[in-house]
């Protein structure tokens, strides 16, 4: 997985927000505990490299975690016009 490309991709592209919205952090981390992926719903396993993001959206703090498969799909978004990312959507499972 190309971590730089995974961080450059916008998982919320096309979504609209409020003037006070702001990104607090986005990074690739090694998970210390299992978490549910906020895109596909599968469990992101301890010890895997995943993208996380924190932001203020519509006046509330939101934190997101994407499993390694979804993080990899984000990295490919530029190459495949988001096809791998859309295929990982929980509605497709």
Long-range contacts (C-beta under 8 A, 24 or more apart in sequence): 1-49, 1-68, 1-71, 1-72, 1-75, 2-75, 3-28, 3-49, 3-75, 5-74, 5-75, 5-76, 5-77, 5-78, 6-51, 6-71, 6-72, 6-74, 6-75, 7-51, 8-78, 9-74, 9-75, 9-77, 9-78, 9-85, 11-39, 11-51, 11-53, 11-64, 11-66, 11-74, 11-85, 13-82, 17-57, 17-58, 18-57, 18-58, 18-59, 20-56, 20-59, 21-55, 21-56, 21-57, 21-58, 22-55, 22-56, 23-53, 23-54, 23-55, 24-54, 24-55, 24-56, 24-61, 25-52, 25-53, 25-54, 26-51, 26-52, 26-53, 26-54, 27-51, 27-52, 28-52, 28-71, 31-65, 35-65, 36-65, 37-65, 37-66, 37-67, 37-69, 37-70, 38-64, 38-65, 38-66, 39-66, 39-67, 39-70, 39-85, 39-88, 39-89, 39-90, 40-67, 40-69, 40-70, 40-88, 40-89, 40-90, 40-93, 41-90, 41-93, 42-67, 42-69, 42-93, 43-67, 44-68
